[in-house]
């Protein structure tokens, strides 16, 4: 049970790390995943995301503490608990973020993280449907394809053009602003997770050990050096030794949680739980950033939209048969096929809101189901000023962390979301959407700022992009340096979305894969 590298978490970053590091036959790599194998058919059929997100099936299904900015509601944070991690349960949208986001990281003192620096690592992973270009890779493991296009998605894009927004053929191209269709990690009608792309092809390497049902409980330290991991594996507690490094890839909740359980973090967080401070690191668990998101939800009589009804069920049944036979049709859809990156003020340098149009009625993370069919439009604030934290609810490593996104605590976020809501409603009200007979479920007769802000506080929550809780930097709250090494601890790195110093303007799966590509090179060369 001795390895050169132990990777904790087989998600978007962990699968990439396992692939790249085990490419050297002279090193032994161990990949730990708390969840099971990715064998569930709901993972691989893209529309299955609608059934996974609201349940505990291959999903940590975390809850937040009560949020004052959200009318004291408890929020919901689904995270993948399976090989592939959240790339096995997400919306499969491939977005890098705005190019300036990475220049911002560099400006914060993180050398080697400008857009020019990271672009080669985005391209390295990518197998883009249009082939290799200056901005896209054509030979990588991660297939990036075109989304299925429902008539309602096409109508939404046309409606946005009618409302004065410009068409953007590639949100990962030269410009991000505009409306259009998302590229997705779907290949031949099946989800292309990091487990499928990076892990499955190399699973038989003799120097790679993959352990599922392996819940990491703490990092084993010898003084100020990480030398292994204690884990509960299939019900048996074991200690795994790391000759070179322990690599945390457990995500924005899991990585800071494991650091704190191991005595690495702020004393104020550890001491109340009776955990001895092994290394004071005040930034662990701080700087939680996530996109606050609200969903405009509509009912429709159009049975081509996803839903359940007496008249629509035969159509849904036929769609399922078509998928089983040909892996095509609505069941091959990620549901959020189109959207946009828009400015709530034309004087802004870059978009500050993102829209996702959805070919079904999504209410409360799909936990609240409506009879019939519908359509939705997500609106999120891309660079929120509300900052939260992750802490310890217990010293028990099998208890969930305390998650506080602190949503809508900053008035600027409320103002931006309100403007975004009005923009989205204006788009849906355009003639191009009329054929679907959409009926607003929640805001039909609400028009004043006060009415809509009250609605926002009642309906806003996460769109599943938590980052920043082990941030990269040089200030006293930084947890890792620019090569992702934990400050003050030898042989330990964090390589996942938690290292982002600021939230990118878009979905976070692609940037997390890039971070792993970047980190793998540093690990291999050290």
N, C-alpha and C positions, 0 to 999 in steps of 0.2 A: 504493500500500500504506500509505495514511495514513488513520487513523480518529480519531473523537473518543474512543471507548471500545473497548478490547480486553478481551474476557472470556475467561479461560482455563478451559476445562472446560464442556462442554454437558450437565451433569448436572441434579440436582434443583434446584440454585440457578441454574446458568448459563442454562438455558432460560427461567426466569422473568425473569432480568435482561435477556436479549435481547429478550423480549417487551415489557417495560415501557419500557426505554430507547429502543428503536426506534420506539415510539409517537410520539415527537417526530420529525417528518419533517426537521427542521433539523439532526439529528445523524446521524453515520455510526457504525455499530456493527459490530464484527467478533467473531464467536464461534468460538473454536478448540476442536476436539475431536480427541483423539489417535486415537480409534476410528473405526469406519465409520458409515455411515448405519444407521438402525434398521430394516433391511429383513428381518431374519431372522424367519421364522414362529414360531420358538421364543419370541421376545420377546412377540409379540402373543397367542398362545394361553396363558392363565394357567398351566396345568399345565406349560408348557415350562420354568418356573423350575427344576423338578427336574432338567432336563438341562443348563441353563446353569450353575448354581452350581458343580457339581463339575468343570467343564471350563474351558478357556481361550477358549471361544467368546464373543466380545464381553465378555470378563472379564479384568481384570488378573491375577486368581488369585495374589495376593501370598502369600508365606510369611513367618512370623515367625522370629525367632531362637529357639533352644531355650528353653523355659519351665521354670524350676526348679519352679514351683508346679504344673506339669502333668506331673510325672514326666519332665522334660527333653524332652518332645515338642516338635516344631516345629508351630506352629499354622498355620491357613489363613485368609486374609482375601480373599474374593471382593469385587471392586469393578467396577462397570460401566465398560466401555471401548467406548462406543457413544453415539450421540445419546440423550439421556435419562439417561446415566450409570447410577448404581445404581437409579434409578427404573425402568429398563428390565430389571433382573434381580432385583429384590427380591421380597419376599413380598406386596407390594401392600396391606399393612395400614395403615390410616389411624388413627394414634394421635398425639395432640398431646403427651402427657405429663401429669403432675399439675399442676393450676393453681398450686400452691405452688412448683413448680420455677422458674417465671419470676419469682415474687416473690423467690426466693432470688437470682436474677441481679441484681435491683434492689438487694437488700440488700448485695450485694458491691460496690456503687458504680457500677452500670451504669444510669444514669438512662434512663427510657423503655422498660424491658424487663420491667416487671411484667406479670402476666397481664392486667390491665385495659388495659395499653398494647398488648400483642401480639394480643389477641383480634380487634380489627378487621382485622388482617392475615391471621389464619387465615380469617376469614369472607370476606375479599376474594377469596381464591383458590378458595373452595369452592363446588361445586354439589352440595349434599347431597340425598340421595334423598328426604328428608322436606320439602325446601324451606327457605326462610329462617325462622330463629327467632332468639331472643336470642343463642344460642350457635353457631348454624350459618349459613353463607352459602348462598344458593340460586342466585346468579347468576355465580359464578366459573367459571374454565376447568377446574378440577380436579374431575372427577366422583367423588363418593364414594357408592358403592352398597352394597347388601347382599351378603354373601358367599353363594355356593352352600352349601347345607346338606346334608351327607351324614348318613345315619342315625347313623353313629358319632359325628359332631359333636354331634348332638342328644342322644345317649345320654351323652356326656361331660358336657354341661351339666347334664343331669338327675342324673348321678352326683355332680357337685360340689354340687348342691343337697342331695342326700341326705347328703353329708358335712358339711353344716352351713354352707355358703357361700351368700351371697345372690345373687339374679339381678340383673344390671345391664343394662338395655336399651340403654345408650349410654355407652361408656367415655369419650367426649368430652363428656359431659353435666355435670351439677352435681357428681356424685360419680364417682370412678374405681373404687373398690373393688367387687369382685364378680366373677361369672362370666357369660359370655354369648357373643354372636356378634360377630365383628369386622366393622366397616365396611371396605370395600376400594376401591382405585382401579381398579375394573373396570367397564366400561360395555358393555352389550350383549354380554357374553361375551368382551370383549377388554381387555387391559391398557391402562390409561389413564395412561401415563407422562407426565413433564413434557415430553418431546419431542412426544408426541401432543397434549397439552392446550395447551401454551403456544407451541411452536415451529412445528408444522405449519400452524396457521391463518394465521401471519404470515410464512411462509417467503419469500413473493414480494415483501415490502417492498423497495423499491429501495435503501433506506438500510441494509439488513442484509446482511452477508456472512457466510455460514456455511462454515467450512472443516473438512472431515473429514480424517482421516489427517494431522492437524497436531499434532505433538508439541512443546510448548513446552520450550525448553532453558534459557532464562534470561530474567530481566527486564533490559531495557536501562536503565541508570541514567546520569544526568548529574548527578554530584555526589550530592546527597541527593534527587533527583527521579527518579521512574520516567517514562521517555519512550517506552517501547515494549517489544516482546517479540521475542526471537530464537526461531525455531521451525523445525523440520524438517517441511516440508509436501510430502507425496507424494515424499519423498526429496530434496527441494531445500531447502537452508538459506536462510532469508530473514529479514530484519528488518522488522517491522511497527511503524509509528510511532503513538503515542497522543497526540493533542493535549490531551486532558483527563485521562483516568485509565486505569490498568491495574487490572482487577478479577480477583482470583484466586478461582475457584470450582471448584478441582480436588480438594476434599475433604480429609478429615483426614490423609490420607497425601500427596496430591499438592501441596497448597498449601504446607505447611512444607518439603517437599522442594524445590520450585522456589525458595522464598525462600533456602534454604541454598545451592543451586546458584548463586544470584545474588550470594552474598556477604553475605546478610542473615541473621544468626543468631548463635549462640554461637561465639566464637572456638575454643573447645575442640573443637567439631564440625567447623569449616571448615578449620582449620590442618592437621590430619593428612592432609587430602585435597588439600592444596596450593591451596586456594581463598582468594584475598585477601579479607579482611574489609572489606566496603564500609560496613557498618553493624552494630555490635554490638547484638544483640537476644537476650538470653539465654533468653527463653521460647519461641523458635521450636522446635517439635518436642517440647517438654515437655508435661506435663499430658495425655497420652493416656489417655482413659477409654473403656471399652467394657464391654458387659454380658457377664460370664462366664456360659456357658450349658451345661447338660447335658441330654441327651436320654434319656428312658426309652423303650426300644425293645421292641416286642412283635411276635411272629408271630401270624398268624391264618389260619384256614381259610376265612374269609369272603371270597369273590372279588369282592365289591363294593368292598372296600378296594383301593387302588392296589397294583400289584405285577405280577409275571410268573409265570405257571404254565400248565400245559397246559390245565387246566379254566377258568382265568380269562382266558386270552388272547382267546377269542371275545368275552367281555364287554367287554374293553378295546377290541377292534377295533370293536365296535358303538358304544361311547362316542365313539371317534374320528370315526366316520361321522356320528353325531348332532351332534358339534361342528361338523364341516365344513358340514353342512346347515343347522343352526339356531343355532350358537354357544351351545349349552346342554349341561347334563349335567356329569359329573365333570371333563371336560377344560376346562371353564370355571371350575374351582375354583382358588383360590390354594393349595390343600392345607391351609393352616393357617386353618381357617374359624372356630374358636372358641378360647376361652381365658379368662384371668382375671387380675386384679390383686388379690393377697392379702397379708395380713400374717402374718408368722411369729410375731408376738407381738401379742396384742390391744391392748396398751398403746401401740403405735406410732401416730403421727399420720397416717400414710399407708402404702399398700402398699409392701412392700419386695421382693416377687418378682412375676414375670409368668409365666404359663403360655401356651403355644401348643399346642393339640391338632392333630395332623396325621393325615390319612387315608391314611397310608402309613408304612412303616418307614424312617425317615431315620437313617442311620448314617454318621458321619464325613463330614458335609456331602453325603451321598448318594454319596460316593466308594466306599463299601463296600456292595455290592449283595447282597441276600439273595433267594434263590429263594423264590417264594411271595408272600404278601400280609401286610400288617401295619398297625400303628398306632403312633404316637409321641406323646410329650408332652414339649415343651421346658420347662425351668425355668431362669429367669435371675435374677440379683441385679440389682435396679434401680439402686441407688446404691453401686457397689463402692468400697471404700477402697483397693484396689490401683491404683496409678497407674503408667503406662508412658511410653514415649517413641518418637519417630520421629527417626531420624538418617540420616547418609550412609554408605552402604556403599562408595561410589565417587564420584569427581568426574564420572564419565560420566553425562550426563543421561538416558541410555537404560537405565541400570541401576536396578533397583528400590531404594527406600529401605530402610533397616534399621528393622524394625518390632519393637518389644518391648512388648506389652500388659501384661507383668508379672502375668499372671493368677494369682489365688489366692495372692498373696504376703502378703496381710493375713489373719490368722486370722478376723477378723469375717466376711469374705466366705465362707470355708469353712463357718463355723457357719451362716450364713444359707442358703447353698446346700444344706447337709445338711438343714436344716429344710424347705426348699422341696421337696427330693426326697421326703421322707417324706409331705408333704402331697399331692404329685402321685400318689404310689403309693397313698395311701389313697383318692383319688378314683377311680383306675382300678380299684381292687379292689371298688368298689360294685356291687350287683346289676344296676344299669342297663347296665353294660358286659359282663355275663356272656354275652349272646347272641353276642358276637364271638369268644368262646373265646380270649382273649388269653393268650399265653405269654411271660413276661418272658425276654428273651434274655440279659441281663447281671447282673441282681441278684436272681434268684429265691430263692437261699438265703443272701443277705447281709442281716444284720439289725443287727449291732452298729455303733456309730458308727465304729469303726476300720475295719471292712470297707467301709462305704459311703464313707468319706472316701478310702480308697485307690482305690475305683472312680471317685469324682469327679475325682481327680487324673489318672486314666487316660483319662477321657472328656470332660472339660470343654473348651470352646473358645469362640470368638466366635459371637454370633448377629447379627453384621454391623452394629453400631451404634457405630463408632469416632468420637470427637469430641474437641475440646478442645485441639488441638495448636497453635493460633494464638489463644489465649484472649483474650477481651475482658475488660478491667478497668483498674485504676489502679495496681496494684502493680508491682514491678520485673520480674515475670515475665509481665506482660501484653504481648501482641503488637499488639493493636488497641484503639482507644478505643471508647466506646459508640456511635460512628457508623461503626465498622468500618474506620477509617483506620489504616494501619500506623504505629506510633509512630516518629517521626523521619524518615519518608520521605514526601515530597510526591507526590501523584498516584497513590497505591497503596492499595488496600483488599483485604481478604479478606472474602468474603461466602459462607460455606458452613458446614457443621457444625463445622469446626475452630475457630470463634470461640466456641463454647459454653464458658462457664467451668466449668460442671458438667454432668454427664450428666442428661438428662431421664428421668423414670420411664416409659419406653415406647419404641416404635419411633421412629426419628429422621427419616424422610422428610418427614412433615408439618411438623415444626419447622424443617427446613432450607428448605422452600419459604417458610414464614413469614419466616425470616431474609432471604431474597432479596427478598421483598415490602418488608420494612422497609428494607433497604439500597438498593433501587432508588430509593426516594423521596429518600433523602439524596443519592445520586449525582446525580439529576436536578435537585435544587434547589441544588446547590453551584456 
